[in-house]
Amino acid sequence: MQSMDLPKKEVSNYIPNDISFDILSKLPMKSLKRFSCVCKFWSNLFEEPQFMDIYRTSLFVSNYDDHHNSCFLFKKTPELGENQNEDNIVLLSGETFENKVKLDWPPPFEVYRGRIYIIGSIVNGMLCLCRGNGRGDHICINQEVILWNPFIEDFKVIPSGSFKHTILKAFPPDTIFEDLSKITTFVNIYGFGYDPIADDYKLIRNFCFIDNKKYELDPNDCIHDETLWQIYSLKSNSWRDIQVKMPNHILNSGWEQNGNAIYFQGMCHWWGYKDYYGEHVLVSFNLRNEVFITTHSNPNYHRLGKHMLVLKDSIAMIEYDESYNLFISVLGEIGVAESWTRLFRIGPLRCSINPIGVGINGDIFLNRYGKIEKFNLNTNLIEEIGVTGRIKKCQMVICNNSIFPIGGIHG
């Protein structure tokens, strides 16, 4: 039997732009940076209006896989004129946040003794809450720390450890604690997260020492070189020292973070300062190998304020300036300042704003003169969501219901 030769078809290696744009828009920034060397066209993706429209649409939607079941926790400090002795936390849910439920703080925090802060992100349904005790014995500490699952009302008090013993370890051996009466010690919790290799939840804190006499002369030149870092393990329920070097001036006050810190892929991230004049640095701490990585921000990006978040498996920041503009940038690789890519500029908006969180479908939450509003990137519409709180004293985090008790994780 004579074989029949099938007609040959030419195979094209050309991929239409709409198909390639759709595929590439689903990738994290690190992958897009890596693939920019494939061809000249791909290296200029962020200059293509068509691609930017697609990327903007997918940027927030893909941020939460189960967004229909998501809700938000809104921590507010009352506005001036309201009851100042009370921080509130409200559960927001529903398509238009029509469901608002004020939650009770866990028992350790029911009685007011200072402002309450959320440290970092919600991790597997757990919040890390921190409260300042004020000043005593020349120690300014936020030692009241708990882990809390608000959905099942389970909590665990984190032990503070021996502060005097810990502080002495940071100074020469012949130092006695009474010699430190001229020193003010600040203890700040900087991050809360999960170590997937050790299957353990961890906290990181820092002891920073201020020379009171020098502070009176120059507040910008009063920090001792001595510093101390500690890690808390939920498995062992204890703190331990870690041997790391991190210049004190690169740190930010734990109170200044006010929600501007996150946990992402085994690392805790927060903003610090490169110097005393305010240039921002991203500080990242790997919970597994206990190593710091710093990423300088682009000097051209310096604005009035920054809000950190995670978008499409990448660290991102929302900035705002004195002209009421918002800027959204994404980091391609931790430790590489050149990998910051500015994606969007929004505005100018009609008034001063302060970003406090990000939602789904292109929503950014703003605090405008004490009123919380939702700004949608896709429609450019702003609408109030029916809650209020003092400017720069509010935090909003997205969360999913978790039924796992903290004691059941590591009894």
C-alpha positions in Angstrom: 0.0 0.0 0.0 1.4 3.4 -1.0 1.7 5.8 1.9 0.2 9.2 1.6 2.3 12.1 2.6 0.3 14.5 4.7 0.7 18.2 3.8 3.2 19.9 6.0 2.1 22.8 8.2 4.3 25.6 9.2 4.6 26.0 12.9 4.8 29.6 14.0 6.6 30.7 17.2 4.6 33.9 17.3 2.3 34.4 20.2 -0.4 37.1 19.8 -0.1 40.0 22.2 -3.5 39.4 23.8 -2.5 35.8 24.7 1.0 36.7 26.0 -0.4 39.6 27.9 -3.0 37.4 29.6 -0.4 34.8 30.6 2.2 37.3 31.8 -0.3 39.3 33.8 -0.8 36.4 36.1 2.9 36.2 37.0 4.6 37.8 40.1 6.9 40.7 39.6 10.0 38.5 40.2 9.1 36.3 37.2 8.3 39.3 35.0 11.7 40.7 35.8 13.4 37.4 34.9 11.6 37.0 31.6 12.3 40.6 30.5 15.5 39.3 28.8 13.5 37.0 26.5 12.8 39.8 24.0 12.8 43.5 23.7 9.0 43.6 23.6 8.8 41.8 27.0 11.4 44.1 28.5 9.1 47.0 27.9 5.9 45.5 29.2 5.3 48.2 31.8 5.3 50.8 29.0 2.5 49.0 27.1 -0.9 50.5 28.0 -2.8 47.3 27.0 -0.7 45.2 29.3 -1.0 47.6 32.2 -4.8 47.6 31.9 -4.8 43.8 32.1 -2.2 43.7 34.9 -4.1 46.3 37.0 -7.3 44.2 36.7 -5.6 41.0 37.9 -3.3 42.6 40.5 -5.8 42.7 43.3 -8.3 40.0 42.3 -5.5 37.3 42.5 -4.4 38.6 45.8 -7.0 36.5 47.7 -7.9 33.1 46.4 -11.0 32.8 48.6 -12.2 36.4 48.6 -15.9 35.6 48.7 -15.3 34.2 52.3 -12.9 37.0 53.3 -13.6 39.6 55.9 -11.7 42.5 57.4 -10.6 43.4 60.9 -10.6 47.1 61.5 -8.7 48.3 64.6 -9.5 51.9 65.4 -8.3 54.5 67.9 -11.2 56.8 68.7 -11.4 60.2 67.2 -10.7 63.3 69.4 -13.9 64.0 71.4 -14.8 60.3 71.7 -13.9 58.0 74.6 -10.1 58.2 74.4 -9.7 55.3 76.8 -10.8 52.6 74.4 -9.4 51.1 71.2 -12.0 49.1 69.2 -11.8 46.2 66.8 -14.6 45.7 64.3 -15.3 42.7 62.0 -16.4 43.9 58.5 -17.9 41.6 56.0 -20.4 41.7 53.1 -20.1 43.0 49.6 -20.5 46.6 50.8 -19.3 46.0 54.4 -22.9 46.1 55.5 -22.1 43.7 58.3 -20.2 45.3 61.1 -19.6 43.5 64.4 -17.7 45.0 67.3 -15.6 42.3 68.9 -14.5 42.1 72.5 -10.8 42.1 73.1 -9.5 38.9 74.8 -9.5 39.0 78.6 -5.9 40.3 79.1 -6.8 43.4 77.1 -10.4 44.0 78.3 -9.2 46.7 80.9 -7.7 49.7 79.2 -4.0 50.2 80.1 -2.6 51.6 76.8 -3.0 51.5 73.1 -3.3 48.2 71.4 -1.5 47.4 68.1 -1.7 44.6 65.6 1.8 43.4 64.8 2.2 42.4 61.2 -0.3 40.2 59.3 -2.9 37.7 60.3 -1.1 34.3 60.1 -3.3 31.2 59.7 -6.1 33.0 61.5 -4.0 34.3 64.4 -3.3 37.9 65.3 -0.4 39.2 67.4 -1.6 42.0 69.6 0.7 44.2 71.6 0.0 46.8 74.3 2.3 49.4 75.8 2.7 49.5 79.5 4.2 53.0 79.5 7.4 53.8 81.4 8.7 52.3 84.5 12.1 51.5 86.0 13.7 53.2 83.0 12.2 50.7 80.6 9.7 51.6 78.0 8.2 48.3 77.0 5.4 46.8 75.0 5.7 43.6 77.0 2.0 42.8 77.0 1.8 40.5 74.0 -0.8 37.9 73.1 -1.7 35.7 70.2 -5.4 35.7 69.4 -7.8 33.9 67.2 -10.8 36.2 67.1 -13.1 33.7 65.4 -13.0 31.1 68.2 -12.0 33.6 70.9 -8.9 31.6 71.8 -5.7 33.4 73.0 -2.3 32.9 74.5 -0.3 35.3 76.6 3.3 35.5 75.5 5.8 35.5 78.4 7.9 38.7 78.7 11.0 37.1 80.0 13.5 38.6 82.4 14.2 42.2 81.2 16.9 43.1 83.7 18.9 40.0 83.0 18.5 40.5 79.2 19.5 44.1 79.3 22.6 43.4 81.3 23.8 40.9 78.6 23.9 43.7 76.1 26.5 45.7 78.1 30.1 44.9 79.3 30.3 42.2 82.0 31.2 44.6 84.9 28.0 46.7 84.3 25.5 46.6 87.1 21.8 47.4 86.5 21.9 50.5 88.7 24.5 51.9 86.3 21.8 51.8 83.6 19.6 54.3 85.4 20.7 57.0 82.9 19.6 54.7 80.1 16.1 54.2 78.8 15.4 50.9 77.2 12.9 50.4 74.5 11.6 46.9 73.7 9.7 46.6 70.5 8.0 43.7 68.8 8.9 43.9 65.1 7.4 40.9 63.5 5.1 37.8 63.9 5.1 34.9 61.5 5.3 31.2 60.7 8.4 29.1 60.1 7.1 26.3 57.8 10.3 24.3 58.1 10.2 24.1 61.9 6.4 24.2 61.9 6.6 27.0 64.5 5.1 30.4 65.1 7.7 33.1 66.0 8.0 36.7 67.2 11.1 38.9 66.9 11.9 41.8 69.2 14.6 44.3 69.8 16.1 46.0 72.8 17.3 49.6 72.0 19.1 51.7 74.5 18.8 55.5 74.7 21.3 57.7 76.6 19.0 60.1 78.5 21.7 62.9 78.8 22.6 62.8 75.1 18.9 62.8 74.2 18.5 66.2 75.9 21.3 67.6 73.7 20.5 65.8 70.4 17.6 63.3 70.1 19.2 62.1 66.8 22.5 61.2 68.4 21.6 59.4 71.6 21.3 55.7 70.7 23.8 53.3 72.1 25.7 51.0 69.8 24.6 48.1 72.0 21.5 46.3 70.8 19.9 42.9 71.4 17.6 40.8 69.3 15.5 37.9 70.6 13.2 35.3 69.0 10.1 33.8 70.6 9.1 30.2 69.8 5.5 29.1 70.3 6.7 25.5 70.5 9.1 26.2 73.4 7.1 29.1 74.8 10.3 31.0 75.5 12.6 33.8 74.2 16.2 33.3 73.2 19.0 35.6 72.1 20.1 35.6 68.5 23.5 36.8 67.3 22.8 39.3 64.6 24.1 42.8 63.7 21.7 45.5 62.7 22.5 49.2 63.1 20.1 50.8 65.5 19.5 53.8 63.2 18.1 51.5 60.5 15.2 50.6 62.8 11.8 52.1 63.1 9.9 52.5 66.4 7.5 49.6 66.9 4.8 52.1 67.6 5.5 54.0 64.3 4.9 50.8 62.3 1.2 51.0 63.1 0.3 48.2 60.8 3.0 48.9 58.3 4.6 45.6 58.7 3.8 42.2 57.1 4.6 38.5 57.1 5.2 37.0 53.7 6.8 33.6 52.7 8.6 32.9 55.9 9.9 36.4 56.4 8.8 39.4 58.5 9.1 42.8 56.8 8.9 46.3 58.1 10.1 49.8 57.3 13.2 51.2 58.8 15.4 54.3 58.2 18.7 54.3 56.3 19.8 57.3 58.4 18.5 59.9 60.8 17.1 62.0 58.0 14.4 59.6 57.1 15.3 57.7 53.9 13.2 54.5 54.1 14.7 51.0 54.0 12.8 47.7 53.8 14.0 45.4 56.6 13.3 41.7 56.1 14.0 39.0 58.6 14.1 35.3 57.7 12.5 33.3 60.5 14.2 30.1 59.5 17.9 31.1 59.1 17.6 34.2 61.3 19.2 36.6 58.8 18.4 40.2 58.0 18.1 41.5 54.5 17.8 45.3 53.8 16.4 46.7 50.6 16.8 50.4 49.9 13.9 52.2 48.4 14.4 54.2 45.2 15.4 57.8 46.3 13.1 59.1 43.6 10.2 57.3 45.4 10.5 59.2 48.7 7.0 60.4 49.6 5.1 61.6 52.7 4.2 58.0 53.7 4.2 54.4 52.8 1.9 51.4 53.3 3.3 47.9 52.8 1.3 45.1 51.4 1.5 41.9 49.3 0.3 41.9 45.7 0.5 39.0 43.4 3.1 37.1 45.5 5.3 40.2 45.7 6.1 42.9 48.3 4.5 46.1 47.3 4.0 49.6 48.7 1.5 52.3 48.4 2.9 55.8 48.7 1.2 59.2 48.9 2.6 62.7 48.5 1.6 66.3 49.4 -0.3 66.7 46.1 -2.8 63.9 47.1 -1.3 61.4 44.6 -1.1 57.7 45.2 1.8 55.6 43.8 1.9 51.8 43.7 5.2 50.0 43.4 6.2 46.3 43.5 9.5 44.8 44.5 10.9 42.2 42.1 13.6 40.7 44.5 14.3 41.3 48.2 17.6 42.9 48.7 17.8 44.5 45.2 16.8 48.1 45.3 16.8 48.4 41.5 14.0 45.8 41.3 11.4 48.3 42.6 8.9 48.9 39.7 6.4 51.7 39.9 3.1 50.4 38.4 0.5 53.1 38.9 0.0 56.7 39.8 -3.5 57.6 40.9 -4.6 61.1 41.4 -4.5 63.8 42.3 -7.3 62.8 44.6 -9.6 65.5 46.0 -8.1 65.7 49.5 -5.5 64.4 51.9 -5.5 60.6 52.3 -3.7 57.9 54.3 -3.7 54.3 53.0 -4.4 51.8 55.7 -5.1 48.6 53.8 -5.9 46.8 50.5 -9.0 44.8 49.6 -10.1 42.8 46.5 -11.1 43.8 43.0 -8.9 46.9 43.1 -9.9 48.3 46.4 -7.6 50.5 48.6 -8.8 51.6 52.0 -8.0 55.2 52.9 -8.4 57.2 56.1 -9.6 60.7 55.0 -10.0 63.0 57.9 -11.1 60.2 60.2 -13.5 58.6 57.8 -12.6 55.3 56.3 -13.2 55.1 52.5 -12.8 52.5 49.8 -11.1 53.6 46.6 -11.5 51.3 43.6 -8.6 51.3 41.2 -10.7 50.0 38.3 -13.6 52.5 38.6 -11.7 55.4 40.3 -14.7 55.7 42.6 -14.5 56.5 46.3 -17.2 55.5 48.8 -17.4 55.6 52.6 -17.8 52.2 54.3 -19.4 53.5 57.5 -16.6 53.4 60.1 -14.4 56.1 61.5 -11.1 56.4 63.3 -8.3 58.8 64.1 -5.9 59.5 61.2 -2.7 57.4 61.3 -4.1 55.4 64.2 -6.1 52.8 62.4 -5.2 49.4 61.0 -7.1 47.1 58.7 -6.2 43.5 57.8 -7.8 40.9 55.7 -8.5 37.5 57.3 -10.2 34.2 56.7 -12.0 32.2 59.3 -9.8 29.7 61.2 -11.1 27.0 63.6 -7.7 25.9 64.9 -7.1 26.8 68.6 -3.7 28.2 69.5 -3.3 25.6 72.2 -4.1 22.9 69.6 -1.3 24.0 67.4 1.4 23.5 69.9 -0.3 22.5 73.1 
